[in-house]
């Protein structure tokens, strides 16, 4: 006996809801397991040093240094700052400091 179209749609919707429920439960279990394992995890030296560096930086650190910890009046190959732009930055900083 063939199934009706309504019954077929109900089965499809029910199966999708079951799949979502199983996926959600599995995801929550894996999150809880990651949290449980993470509590015992010992951070590496580089992670501890990165946290200490972040705490030691002054609030206005990025106004003087680029993201590579090089002052704006020096050249930085990673930022693309050449001699001309570094000299311009140095001149700008010197003129601002004289005004104070």
C-alpha positions in Angstrom: 0.0 0.0 0.0 1.6 3.3 -1.1 2.1 6.0 1.5 0.3 9.3 1.2 2.3 12.5 0.4 1.4 14.0 3.7 2.8 11.0 5.6 6.0 11.1 3.5 6.5 14.9 4.4 5.8 14.1 8.0 8.5 11.4 8.0 11.0 13.7 6.3 10.4 16.5 8.8 10.5 14.1 11.8 13.8 12.5 10.5 15.4 16.0 10.1 14.3 17.0 13.6 15.8 13.8 15.0 19.0 14.5 13.1 19.2 18.0 14.5 18.5 16.8 18.0 21.3 14.1 17.8 23.7 16.6 16.3 22.9 19.2 19.1 23.3 16.6 21.8 26.6 15.4 20.4 27.8 18.9 20.1 27.0 19.8 23.7 28.6 16.6 24.9 31.8 17.4 22.9 31.8 21.0 24.3 31.5 19.7 27.8 34.2 17.2 27.3 36.5 19.9 25.9 35.8 22.0 28.9 36.5 19.1 31.2 39.8 18.3 29.5 40.7 22.0 29.2 40.6 22.4 33.0 43.6 20.1 33.4 45.5 21.4 30.4 48.8 23.2 31.3 49.5 26.2 29.0 52.7 26.2 27.2 55.5 28.8 27.9 54.7 30.8 24.7 51.1 31.1 25.8 52.1 32.3 29.3 54.6 34.7 27.8 52.0 36.1 25.3 49.6 36.7 28.3 52.4 38.5 30.2 53.3 40.6 27.2 49.7 41.6 26.8 49.5 42.7 30.4 52.7 44.6 30.3 51.8 46.8 27.3 50.7 50.3 28.0 47.2 51.4 26.8 48.6 53.7 24.1 51.2 51.2 22.9 49.8 51.0 19.4 50.2 54.8 18.9 54.0 54.5 19.1 54.6 50.9 17.9 53.2 49.0 15.0 51.8 45.5 15.5 55.3 44.1 15.0 56.6 46.1 18.1 58.8 48.4 15.9 58.5 52.1 16.5 56.8 54.1 13.7 60.0 56.2 13.1 61.9 53.1 12.1 61.5 51.0 8.9 59.4 47.9 9.1 59.4 45.5 6.1 56.3 43.6 7.4 54.2 46.9 7.4 55.8 48.2 4.3 57.2 51.3 6.0 60.3 52.5 4.1 62.9 55.1 4.9 60.8 58.0 3.6 57.7 57.2 5.6 59.7 56.4 8.7 61.5 59.8 8.4 58.2 61.5 7.9 56.8 59.8 11.1 60.0 60.8 13.0 59.6 64.4 11.9 56.0 64.5 12.8 56.7 63.1 16.3 59.5 65.6 16.8 57.4 68.5 15.8 54.6 67.4 18.1 56.9 66.9 21.1 58.3 70.4 20.6 54.9 71.9 20.9 54.4 70.4 24.4 
